[in-house]
Amino acid sequence: MSAILVVDDDEGLLLSIKATLVSAGLPEPALVSDSRRVLEVLRSQRFPLVLLDLMMPHMGGMEVMQRIKEEFPEVDCVIVSAMDDVPTAVQAISSGASDYLVKPLNSDKLVALVQNNLERYRFRDELARVGRKKIFDHLKQPDAFAHLIAEDESMALVFHQIEAVAGTDYSVVINGESGTGKEMLARVIHQLSHRSKAPFYAVNMASFSKTLFEDEFFGHAKGAYTDAGGERRGFFEAANGGTLFLDEITELDPSLQAKLLRVIEEREFYRLGSTEVRNVDVRIVAATNRDISEEILKGRFRADLFYRINTYNIKIPPLRERKKDILPLARYFLRLHAGANKKKIADLSPELIERLLAHAFPGNVRELENMIAAAVLLEKGKTLSLVAARNLLPYEGPERRRNSPLLTLEELERRHIERVLEATNGNRPKAAKILGINVSTIYRKLEKYNLTDKNFESN
């Protein structure tokens, strides 16, 4: 059975896509040149992925996708277009497309996209066949994930995707909210790759100004500027042969994104103050907690840079969507911090367990760890109680739920940030640590939600 359906009125392109996929060892795709036949074909055969040309006679790709989604909502659709047009790409993704490819098709991107989709499809099929718990047992290299606490099946999918992409040289974008563990997963990708014995460098892109960027990433020659007393390697040279993890990639100033793109594409750069070309071989793994499509549409992120680094995409679900991980993580952090503070605290109280499972965790795993760490310091008994964590956990009991309106996630985030700031007496660095975000992010959130010092005492 074919795993992918390709729809395009250009029969030459159909054959080219077929040759690319087959030569990469992937199943032979089914090919359709008349868009009016797509639903008929889907009714007779199950396809997890459909590639749709945007502009076709009779029915365009967007209209075909809409009809597919109405009848087969589980099918992933990818729009393919000759137009490198940002609004169209964003419209396609917001209408239900899982990706947007630009002609001429990049072979690596196409192969990676199909591999990623087939891995998800295989995972779902295996999950239905062997059950939820056993799906973790099917990892090929489980030792690489031994330090990651996960029991929820949604994280099993993430682990399988990491195994699938780690052995390639594909650039990877990891999407996930702050505190979900994006850097830890990037390190696993590096550990499982053929680059594992070469350096891994993690860089937070939010921390670089325009004046520092080139020096930090490309280095400088002696005498390049007044204080440049000697030569200096930048991150690209330091990570040569290995992996460069670019965290919070969407925070990089748009004027600097072109410089980054050039090095990634050309695999060469100049140190500041030097005319000598330096070649570099670095794998890029980037991460973001933002919706990149929205950032592109607003002109804050370059579409060409995104298409270049997003060869393979991994989405990490937030902690509130993987409830089965909350208690294993909480107990792990309890053992860790009780041991570090030489306290004999055996377990979590039933009341605390109930409250943890009801909490939304906008700061995700980092918030949970810091919450447990703070509660351990306050606990005087042998069981971690709700009293010790009360200042950091909102009350969400049945009476409160019955009498309160349902909140949007944005309003929930605003209230939780305000509550944590009140608990820390307005100490922003401490609040940021508890929330699992950096200090610059908390200032941005304060501005976004118009929170001022009138509600809490600033330290």
N, C-alpha and C positions, 0 to 999 in steps of 0.2 A: 504493500500500500504506500502511495506517495505521502510524504509528510508535509508538503507545501504546495499550494496552488499559486501560480503566477499568471496574472491577467494583464495583457498589453496588446494593443493592436499592431505593434511592431514585431513581426515574427522573427526578424533577425535578432532583436534584443532577447526575445524568449529563448532562443537557442543558445545565446551567449550566457544567459543566467543559468540555464541547464548545464552547460559545459563547466562553468565556474563551480557550481555546487557538486557535481559528480566528481570533478578532479580533486575536490577537497575531501572526498570520501563520504559525502552526505548522500542521503537517498535522492533518487531522481525525482525532480518535481513534475507535477502535472501542469500542462500549459493550456491556456485558453486565450484566444485572440478576439473573441466576441464577448463583450461585457454582459450582453443580455443572457448568456448561458450560465453565468456564475452560480446563481441560486439553484438552478437545475443540477449542476455538478455537485454542489454542496449537499443537496438532498440525497444524492446517491452515494456519496463517499465522505468520510469524516476527515477534515483537514484542520490541524491546530493553527495554521498560519496561512494567510492570504496576502500576497503582494499585489497592489492595485495601482496601475498607472493613473495619474491624475486626469489627464486629458485623453479621452477616448471617444470615438463615434458612438452614437446611440445613448450610452450612459457613462458619465464620468466617474472617476474613482470615488469621489465623496458620496455620490448618490448610491453607488453600489455598496459602499461600506455601510451606509445608513440602513439599507435593506438587509445586509448580512447581520448587522447588530440586532435588528428587530426579530429575526428568525433564529439566529445562532449567536447569542450574546457571548458565549464562551470562546468564540473564534477570535484570534488576534489578527488585526489588519494593519498593514504598513502601506502608507501612501508613497508612491514613487513619482518624481516629477523632474522635468528638465529645468524648472524654475527654482533657483536658489532664493526663494522669497520668504522672508521671515514671517510676515503675517499669515501667509498660506500654511506654512509649517505649523504655526501655533494653532491656527484654526483646525487643521487636521487632527492634531493631538487632542485638542479640547473637545472635538467631535467624536473621539473614541479610538483614533489610531494609536497604536503602541509605539510607532516611530515614523520618521519621515526621511526618505532617502533621496538624494539628488543625483541625477544623471550627469555625466557618465558615472555608473556605479563603482564605488570603491570595493574591490574584491574582498579585502580583509573585513571590511565593515559588513558586507553582505553575508559572508560565511559566518562571522561571529554572531550576527543577528539570528540566523537560522539555527546555529548551534545552541544559542541561549534559549530560543523558543522550544526546541526539541528537548532540552534538558528539563525545562519546566513541565512540558507535557509528559515526559517520562516519569518525572517525580509525582505528578498528580495521579498517573496511572498506577504507579508502584504503591502510592499511599493508599489507594482504594483496594489494592490487591493484598498487601501484606499488613496493613494496619499502621496506625500512627506511631506507636512506640518503636517499631522495628526499623523505621525509615532511617534513623540515625545509624543503625548497625550496618547499613549498606554503603557507608562512606568508604572510599578506597584507602584513605590515609587518616584514620580517626585520631591518631596521636597529634596531628597538627592542630586539632581543635580541642585537645584535652584541657587546656586552660580556660576555655570559654564555657560558661555555664548556660546551657540551653536544653530545654525539654519540649518547647513548643514546636509543632511541625512546621510552622512558617520559617523558623530559623534553620530547620533541616534543609529547606529549599535553598536558602542563602548559602549554606555550607556546600551543597552539591554544585551550585553555580561557581563557587570559588574553586572547587576542585576542577571544574570543567575549563575555566579560563586560566588557571595558574600556570599551566605548562606552556601556554602560548606567549607571544610577545605583544599581544593586544593591549592597547591603552584601555583603562577601565575607569568608569565613573561610578562612585558609590553614593547613592542618595539615601539620606536618612536624617532625622531630626538630631539636634544637639544631644549628645549623651548616649547615643545608641551603639557606640563602639566602632565607628568607621575606621579609625586608625588601627585598632587591633586586627580587624579583618584585612586591612591593607598589608599588615605585617605577615599574616598567614599566606596571602597571595605571594608575597616575596619569598617566604620560607619554602613554599611548594614549587617555586619556579627554578629554572636552570641558573638563575642569577643569585641563588640563595647564599653563595659564599662571597658575593660582592656586597658593597655597602647598601644600606637602606637609610634614606634621609627623609624625615617628616618635617614639613615646612608649613606653618600657618600663614596663609596668604593675607590675612587681615592685618598682620603686624608690619607690613612693608609700605613705606611711603614711596613717592616717586623718586626721591633722591637716593634712597637706600637700595631700591630694587636691583638695578643693574650691577652694583658692586656686590651685593649678596649672592646673586644668581650667576653672574658671569666672572666675578673677581676683577682684579686690577693689576696692571703692570707697575713696576717701581716708578715713582714719580708721576703717576697718572693724575694726582692732585696733591695739594699742599702736604697733607698728612700721610701720603702713601710712601712710607719709607722703604717698603719691600714689596715683593710680589705676594699676591693673595689668590687662592683658589676660591671659586664660587661654588654654589650647590651643584651645578651641572657637572663640573669637573670632579667634585668630591664623590658624587654618586655614579661616576662613569662605570659602566658595566653592570650596575645594579638598578635599584628602583628609587624613584623620587616621588614621594607622596605629597601632593599639593592639597592641603586641607583648606576648606572654605574658599574654594577656587573662585566663587562668584563675588568674593569681597575684593578681588584684585581690580584696581582702577582700570577702566576701559583703555586708557592711553597706554598702559603697560601690557595689555593682553596681546597686542600685535607683536611686541618683542618676544613674548613667550611663544606665540604661535610660530614665529620664524625659526626659532631654535628647534622646536619640536619637529617641524617639517624638514628643515635643511640638515639637522643633526650637526650643526656647526655654529660657532659664535666667536666673538672677539672679546678679549678682556678689555676693560676700560683702559684707555691710554696705549693700546697695542694694535698693530696692524697684522699680527700673526693669527691666521685662522686656526681654530682648535676644533677638532672633531670630537663628537661625544656620542656614546651609545647608552641611552638611559630609557628605562621603561617608565611611563607616566601612569600613576594611579592618582586620580583626583577625587575629591569628596565635596559634597555641598549639602547644606540643610535647607536650601531654597528650591523653589520651582524654577529650573533653568529656562524653561519655555517662557515663563512670565518675565524673567530677567532679560531675555533676548528681545521680547516684544517691546519692553520699556527702554531698550537701547543701552542697558547696563552690562550686557554680556555679548560678546561677538559670536554670531552664529557659526562662522567658519572655525573658530577655536573649539566650540562645542562639538561640531561634527568631527573634528580631528581627534579629540580626546575620548569621545563617547563611542569607541568601537564596541565596547561591551558594557552593559549597564546592570548594576546590582542594586536593588532597593531593599533597605533594612526596615522592617516594620517597627513602629514605635512600641514601647513596652506595654502601653494600654491595649494594644492589639494582640499581644502574646501573653495572656494572663498566666499560662502554665509556667512561665519563666519567673514570675514575681517571687514566689516563695522559695524556690531553689536558690535564686540570687540573694534574697534577704538572709537566708540561713548561711550561705557562703560568706557574706559580708559580716554577719554576726560572729562567726568563728574567727574570721580574719581580725576584726577590730577588738573583739573580746580578748583574743590572745595577745595582741599588741599592747593592750592596756592591762594585761594580767588580771582579767576579771573572769570569774567562772559563771558565765551566763549560758545556760544549757539550750534554751529554745525561745521561740516567740510565743507570747500569750495569745489565746484564742481571740481576744478583743483586738489585739494589734493585727493579727492575721486578717480578720474581717475588714478592718479599716484599710490595710494595704491593698487588698484585692479590689476594694471599691475606689481607690485613688486613681486619678488619671495620669499621674507622673508626666507632666509637661517637660521635666528635665531628664526623663528616661532613666537609664541604668545609673548614670552618674548621680542623679538626684536620689535614687534609692540607696546607693552606697553611702552618700554623705548624710542622709537621714538616719540610717542605721548607725553610722559612726558617731553622730552627735547623740543619739539616744543611748548608746553604750556608755558614754561618759556620764550620763545622768542617772543610769540605772543603778539601784542599790541592792536589788534582789538577784535571784538566780534565774529568773525568766524575764526576757525583755518585754516590758509592759507598754500599754498604750499611753500611760501617764508620762513615761520618759520621752515619747515621741509626739505628745499632744500638740505642742506648739508648731510642729511642722506638718501635721496632717489635719486637713479640714474635716469637720464632722459632716458625714453624708449618710446619716442613719435614715430609717424609713420615715420618721416623722418629718425630717427635713426635706426628704425627696418628695413626699406627698404635698407639702405646702410650698414648694419652690418651683419656679418656672424652669423648663429645660434650657440650659445655657449653650451658646455656641462655644466651640473650642477656643476661639479667640477671647471671649469673655472669661472662660474658665482660666486661661493662661494669665489674663490681666489680674484676676482676683488672687491667683496663687502667687504671682510675683509680689503683689502687694502684701500678702500674708507673710511670705518669707522675709520681706524687708522689715515688716513690723517685728517679727521674731528675732531679727538680727539688729534691731534698733537702727535700721537704715545703713548698715555696713555693706556697701555694694560688693566688695571682693568676697566677703563671707557669703552673702546671698548668692552671688554668681556660682560659688563653689557648690553650695547646696542644690542649686537649680541645674548644675551640670552645664553651664554656659560660660563663655569668657566675659570679662568685665566690659569690654566694648559692646558686646551684645546686650548686656543688661541696660547700659545707658541708652542704646537704640530702642529697647523695649519701653523704657521709662518715657522717652520722647513720644513713641508711637501711642502709648496709652495715656499720655498726659498725666503721669503720676509725679507728684511733687513732694517736697519734704513736709508738707503740712500734715500728712498722715502718719509720719514716723520720724523719729529723731535721727538726724544724720550724724555719723561719727567722723 
